[in-house]
Structure formats: C-alpha cells, structure tokens
Amino acid sequence: EWFWGRYGKGEMNPTKWKADKVEIFISYRESGSVIANQLYHYLGTYEDCSVFLPRIDKIDMQAGMWMDQLMRMIGDAQIFLPILTHDYLDGPVSKPELDQALRQELNQEDKRIVPILVDGTYNDYINHFLGGYQMVSVNEGLSEEKLQEIVYLCLGISRNPYE
C-alpha cells in the first residue's frame, strides 16, 4: 500500500506512475558515436528513463522537417547529454542542438545538461557556456565507475542518499 500510495499517487494504476519517465537526449558527432551508443544502451536498462539517440543509419523520426523534430525532442527531454569531441561545437547539427538545449535550460527548471568530455580537457571549454557545467571526463574510456557517475547525474540514483 505504501508503494502504491507513494508512486501511484494513491491510485492502483501502475501505468500512470510508470509513464513519468525521465527523457534523455544524447547529442553527438560521428567521432563520439561509440561513447554515444554505449550510453544509449546502458541508460536504456533503467526503467525510469527513455533515451533518444538520433542515428543516421536508423529511421528514428517521421518524414518531414527532421531538424524541427530534433528541436522538439530536445525540448521534451529533461536531460541533454552532449558528447564533447574535438569537432562537436562546429557540427552542423550538434551546434544547433546544443544551442537549443542551452536556451531551454535558461527557461526550464527541470532541464539538465550533463556534458560528457571525450576529447580534450575542461580548459578547452572554459570560455564557452559549457565551462560552467559539471563535466564527466571519459578520456580514459567509459568505465563502470564513469557510467555510474553519469547515471547519478542524470537520474539522481545513488546507493547512499548522503553521497
């Protein structure tokens, strides 16, 4: 009863509380596709989130204005994960995606940006808006410890509530 009262808002309706998933949008360039795919599959194992990874080799969107669809998806996502590679800020799609997420984060309290640093160092972004965000460096690869850190930053999941 406690479970249903807490998560079902007092109703015996599991579909209602299961529908409140955290939406995560992963933004990347081709040079970061390996890390992006690893994050996509790892974060997808958590039932309380849905992850979107736009892929050119798959049919992920409807026919029509795909850039508008991407911008709407970024708007709907609570978490925006930019995979920062050496060419990310110059990308014809990744740059507008990042700009959209930064604009929306200013206007939405529930929008969170968690940059994943693949190439370079924090100092490469110190003079960019991203310099003010807590970055997760995966220069050495995506270890189990780094995956857990990303999950914690995205979903607020921790073994210890005082960590």
N, C-alpha and C positions, 0 to 999 in steps of 0.2 A: 504494500500500500504506500509506503514511503516513496518507493521508486516511482510509482505512477503519479503520486501527488507532486513530486519534485519535477519530473521530466514530462509528464503528460498534462501538466497544468490542471491537475485534479480530475482529468477525464481518462477513461480507459480507452485511449485512442493512440496506439503507438505510431501510426502513420503521421499524426500531427507533429509530434516532437522529433521524429526521425527526419522530417522534411527540413528542419532548421539546420542545414549543413553549412559549414564554412566553405566558401568558394575560393579557390586558389587559382590564379592565372600565372603561368610561367612564361616569361618573355626571354627570348634568346636569339642569338645569331647562329649560323651553321657551325661556327667554331666552338660553340658551347653546347652542341646538341647531345653529346654523350652525357654530360652532367644533367642537362635538362631531362633527358629520358630516364636517368637513374632516379631523379627526384620525383618525376611523374609516377613511376611505378612504386616507389617507396611510400610516398604520401597517399597514393591510391589505396594502400592497405588499411588506412584508418577510415572507419565507417562514418565518422563525424565530419568528413570533408569531401568535397568533389574537386577534382583537379582538371584544369584545361591546359593543354599544351598544343598550340597551333602547329600543325605539321604539314609541310607541302606535299609529302608523299601519301597523305591520307585525305579523305573527304571529311572535314570537321565542321564545315559551315554550309549554309544554304547558298544557292545560286544568287547572284546579285552583288551588291556593294560589300565586298568582303572586309574592307577597311572599316566601314561603319559598323559591321557586325563585331569586329575585334574591339572597337572602342566601347560598344555597348557591353560586351563581355567583361572588359576591364572595369567598367562602371558597376557591374553587378558583383564583381569579386570583392571580397573583404581583404584578401591578401594578394599582393602583387610581388612576384619573385623575379627580379631582373637578374639574369645570369651575365655577370660583367666579364666580358672577354675584351681583348685589345681593340676590337672593332665594334663593340656594342653601341657606343654613343654615336657612331657615324652611320648606323644602319638605316636604310630607307623605311623599314617597318619598325624596328626596335626603338628608334629615337622617338617617333610619334607615340608609340605605346607607353614609353617612359614618361613623356610629357603629359599624356592623358592621365596617367596614374598620379603624377605629382600634383596636377591641377585638382583632381578629385580628392586627393588626400587633404588638401587645404580646406575643402568644404564638407568632408565627411569625418565624423568622429570614429567610425568603425573601420575605416580603410587603413591598412598597414602595409608598408613597403619593407621587404626584407631582402636587401641586396646580397647576392652570392658572388663573392670575388673569386674568379677563376684565374685570371691573368693579372699580373702587376701587384701593386700594394695599395694600401689605404691612401697613401700620399698622392697617388695618381688621380684621386677624386676629391682631394681636399678643397679645391676651388670650384667644385660642382655642387649642385644641390644635394647630391648623394653623399657628400662628405659629412653631412650631419646625421646620417643613419648608422645604426649598428650593423656592420657588415660581418658576414660569415666567410672567412677565407678558406677556400678549398684548393689552394695552390698545390698542396701535397696530395690531393685526391679526396674523394668523398668517403671518409671512413665512417664506421658505425657511430663513433662519438660525434662527428660532424652532422650526420643525419639526425641524431637525437637532438642536437642543438637547434637545427632548423625546425624540427617538429615542435620543440618547445616554443620557439619564437613565433611560429605560425599558429599553433593550436593551443598554446598555453598548457601543454601537458608536461607534467613533471612528476617524478616519484615522490618528491618531498615538497609540500607547498611552501616551505620556508627557503628553498634554494634560490 
